[in-house]
Amino acid sequence: MKEVMMRIIGTQVNANAEEEQLELITEGKLYEKGEAMYLIYDETELSGMPGCKTRLKLKDGTVKMRRVGKSVGIDTEIEFEQGKRYNGYYGTPYGAVELEVLTNRLENGIRPDGTGSLDIDYSVSLKGLTEGRNRLNIQFM
């Protein structure tokens, strides 16, 4: 298991094409298991999910994001694969909300030595609440 420092930049674009960006610098752990690579880090107050742990499983052109912790209410899992839709539930402290994600672009350049970056551009719909486009960029420092 390798300790890594990362810069995580999350960008949300709403229906009016207005962007909101959040940048977080944090420590994480990177390791390989079988044919997959895993990246684990703790969320913070800044991300709005203190007490949550995020795990990314990177394998064969897919990224599975799983968040667990008291801030999400229930475990949340989202799968990203370029050109594919994912349906599931997003946990909130008030209950689960139906979720649909369409991955527009996924570029995984993360290497086992703790270098590289990950870029995901996706459209998300939380049924009855909001729709938008998000980008997630993780860079190792």
TAMO-V44883 format. One record per residue. N is the residue number from 1. RES is the residue in three letters. SS is DSSP state (@ for helix, = for strand, . for the rest). Layout:
n=[N,N]
res=[RES,RES]
ss=[SS,SS]
//
This chain:
n=[1,2,3,4,5,6,7,8,9,10,11,12,13,14,15,16,17,18,19,20,21,22,23,24,25,26,27,28,29,30,31,32,33,34,35,36,37,38,39,40,41,42,43,44,45,46,47,48,49,50,51,52,53,54,55,56,57,58,59,60,61,62,63,64,65,66,67,68,69,70,71,72,73,74,75,76,77,78,79,80,81,82,83,84,85,86,87,88,89,90,91,92,93,94,95,96,97,98,99,100,101,102,103,104,105,106,107,108,109,110,111,112,113,114,115,116,117,118,119,120,121,122,123,124,125,126,127,128,129,130,131,132,133,134,135,136,137,138,139,140,141]
res=[MET,LYS,GLU,VAL,MET,MET,ARG,ILE,ILE,GLY,THR,GLN,VAL,ASN,ALA,ASN,ALA,GLU,GLU,GLU,GLN,LEU,GLU,LEU,ILE,THR,GLU,GLY,LYS,LEU,TYR,GLU,LYS,GLY,GLU,ALA,MET,TYR,LEU,ILE,TYR,ASP,GLU,THR,GLU,LEU,SER,GLY,MET,PRO,GLY,CYS,LYS,THR,ARG,LEU,LYS,LEU,LYS,ASP,GLY,THR,VAL,LYS,MET,ARG,ARG,VAL,GLY,LYS,SER,VAL,GLY,ILE,ASP,THR,GLU,ILE,GLU,PHE,GLU,GLN,GLY,LYS,ARG,TYR,ASN,GLY,TYR,TYR,GLY,THR,PRO,TYR,GLY,ALA,VAL,GLU,LEU,GLU,VAL,LEU,THR,ASN,ARG,LEU,GLU,ASN,GLY,ILE,ARG,PRO,ASP,GLY,THR,GLY,SER,LEU,ASP,ILE,ASP,TYR,SER,VAL,SER,LEU,LYS,GLY,LEU,THR,GLU,GLY,ARG,ASN,ARG,LEU,ASN,ILE,GLN,PHE,MET]
ss=[.,=,=,=,=,=,=,=,=,=,=,=,=,.,.,.,.,.,=,=,=,=,=,=,=,=,=,=,=,=,=,=,=,.,.,=,=,=,=,=,=,=,.,.,.,.,.,.,.,.,.,.,=,=,=,=,=,=,=,.,.,=,=,=,=,=,=,=,.,@,@,@,.,.,.,=,=,=,=,=,=,.,.,.,=,=,=,=,=,=,=,=,.,.,=,=,=,=,=,=,=,=,=,=,=,=,=,=,.,.,=,.,.,.,=,.,=,=,=,=,=,=,=,=,=,=,.,.,.,=,=,=,=,=,=,=,=,=,=,=,.]
//
